[in-house]
């Protein structure tokens, strides 16, 4: 499990998980579109399975910029 703490992103609004899913759906990496997102008090959890560590990082970076996300817990399995 990897965690990414996001600084200077304090605004929280409903629909953070939906906004994160939209970021993943807009990714040019088709595989990351299968990742699931759940949010709890600004902490975004990424879950699913991808074929490479690079894809896992792409997913994490894509959602880190979502307004209201204070931390990303990346539980994506690789393999």
C-alpha positions in Angstrom: 0.0 0.0 0.0 1.3 3.4 -0.9 0.1 6.7 0.5 0.4 10.2 -1.0 -0.3 13.2 1.2 -1.5 16.2 -0.8 -0.8 19.6 0.7 -2.6 22.8 0.0 -5.8 21.1 -1.0 -8.1 21.7 2.0 -11.5 22.4 0.3 -13.8 19.4 0.7 -17.0 19.0 -1.3 -19.4 16.1 -1.9 -18.6 13.9 -4.8 -14.8 13.6 -4.4 -14.8 9.9 -5.4 -17.0 10.7 -8.4 -14.5 13.5 -9.5 -11.6 11.1 -9.0 -13.4 8.5 -11.1 -13.9 11.1 -13.8 -10.1 11.8 -13.8 -9.4 8.1 -14.3 -12.0 7.8 -17.0 -10.3 10.7 -18.9 -6.9 9.0 -18.7 -5.2 8.0 -22.0 -4.2 4.8 -20.1 -7.2 2.5 -20.7 -6.3 0.2 -17.8 -6.6 2.8 -15.1 -10.2 3.3 -16.0 -11.0 0.2 -14.1 -9.7 1.5 -10.8 -12.3 2.0 -8.1 -12.3 5.1 -5.8 -13.8 5.6 -2.4 -13.4 8.7 -0.2 -13.7 9.2 3.5 -13.1 12.7 4.9 -10.8 13.7 2.1 -8.8 10.5 2.1 -9.2 8.8 -1.3 -8.7 5.1 -1.5 -7.8 3.5 -4.8 -8.6 -0.2 -5.3 -8.3 -2.7 -8.1 -5.6 -4.5 -10.1 -3.3 -3.2 -12.8 -0.6 -4.8 -14.8 2.3 -2.5 -14.0 3.6 -0.3 -11.3 3.7 2.6 -13.8 -0.1 2.3 -14.3 -0.5 2.3 -10.5 1.5 5.6 -10.3 -0.4 7.1 -13.2 -3.7 6.4 -11.4 -2.4 7.9 -8.2 -1.1 11.1 -9.8 -4.3 11.6 -11.8 -6.5 11.7 -8.7 -4.1 13.6 -6.4 -5.2 16.9 -8.0 -8.9 16.4 -7.3 -10.2 19.3 -5.2 -10.8 18.1 -1.7 -8.4 15.2 -1.7 -6.0 15.5 1.3 -4.4 12.0 1.0 -4.4 9.1 -1.5 -4.2 5.6 -0.2 -3.2 3.5 -3.1 -4.3 -0.1 -2.5 -4.0 -1.1 -6.2 -2.5 -4.6 -6.7 0.0 -5.1 -9.5 0.2 -8.3 -11.4 
